[in-house]
Amino acid sequence: MKMNVRTRITKQPPLSQRLAARGLDSLTLLILPAVIFLLALFIYPFLYGLWLSLEPKTGGTFSNYQHFFSDPFLYGTITTTLWLAVPVTLLNLALAVPVALRVRHMRRQRLLTTILVVPITLGTVLVAEGLLNYLGPQGWFNRILLTLGLVSAPVRLIHNYWGVFLSLLITGFPFTFLLTLSYLTGIDPALEKASATLGAGARERFRHILLPLILPGLAITFCLSFVQAFAVFPSAVLLGAPAGPTRVISIAAYTAAFEEYDYSLASAIAMVMGIVQLAIVALVLGVRGLFYRGSTAGGKG
């Protein structure tokens, strides 16, 4: 009996094989740097910010949140930010889809794609500075309009809503375009050719073939573009009116942290900002589940 027990013990596989059978092998360890990076730069700051938001200077645990939602000057920044982020994101999608449809059939696709993504390489601050010079009262845009006699006075396009809107549109379009192009190029061209053979026109092919296939991808593109636009800060400061119609929620958090030196309130505002973004993203992803999510590639029947 003792010999049988010892034999069974010695015949057990090595620890590495047992861990590999459970999915823990050397390849799995490659995710450790990513996990550490995520914990250090995202999870820990989030948890620390949440804890800090619950430690107000005065009052109870949720005093910062009560103060935020009881002050129209603060909670109004949510509506202001949404009024900027949502229209910009929708317009970027509306522009990116037809442009991507045209570009994917062009021979010099790489060259045109490179030209279209140049604004994203410049950065938000540089684009805002350029718009200040171009759209200002003495900028080229107004000078051309005045020279042609189209207007009698310079058009005010900076230090208001439209200045921030245009900046977000210029910097956000390349990102939206690249994502949309990647989804469109992943669709098997045989699907369009088959529908064209059956007599479907360009509009019918887009409506019944392409659009249902790219809608899940457009939902993801909307979420990423929306989060990028919702976090607007440099454009709202340089091209908008930070104390007026373009006082977005990021400016409110900055003011609380670096002008009022109330880091607890600033953390609470940042938490509210994150909750609003997560709510919109969750809503869009929930609707995305109603769309087609199968393969867009063709195959032999």
Buried (B, 14 or more C-beta within 10 A) or exposed (E): EEEEEEEEEEEEEEEEEEBBEEEEEEEEEEEEEEEEEEEEEEEEEEEEBBEBBBEBEEEEEBBBBBBBEEEEEBBEBBEBBBBBBBBBBEBBBEBBBEBBBEBBEEEEBEEBBEEBBEBBEBEBBEBBBBBBEBBBBEBEBBEEBBEEEEEEEBBEBBBBBBBBBBBBBBBBBBBBBBBBBEBBEEBBEEBBEBBBEEEBEEEEBBEEBBEEBBBBBBBBBBBBBBBBBBBBBBBBBBBBBBEEBBBBBBBBBBBBBEEEEBBBBBBBBBBBBBEBBEEBBEEBBEEBEEBEEEEBEEEEE
